[in-house]
Amino acid sequence: MPEQKRFYVIAKPNSHKSEILSYDSETKTYKVAIAAPAQDGKANIELVKFLSRELKKKVVIKSGFTGKKKLISVSE
């Protein structure tokens, strides 16, 4: 069974472009700008695509589908 790494992301939808903005070491959370609106799951889809491209791994959202803070799982 593949090992999975997990981390938290705070998504900022409706941004000019998708990019990692910062990392908060206290809360161990990445802040990520997403170039998609927060409606009909568009921002979630763009977030998964963006992180998959950046990490070159399979990425899924484990929790936080309707909020800004999301738990991300990365397959090794």
C-alpha angles and dihedrals in degrees: 000000000000118000115246128212120203134199140161126251131190106209122213106196127197092042126151091247139356111262143137106259105183149327124237108209093192095059094024089230131139119218110217128187113217124201095215135079122259094243133104091002093293094132091049091051092048091047092054092046092047095048092044090054093046096046097033088223138102110276129191134177109239098183141354099062094154101032135065095248112073135179109226125200122201121198116220 
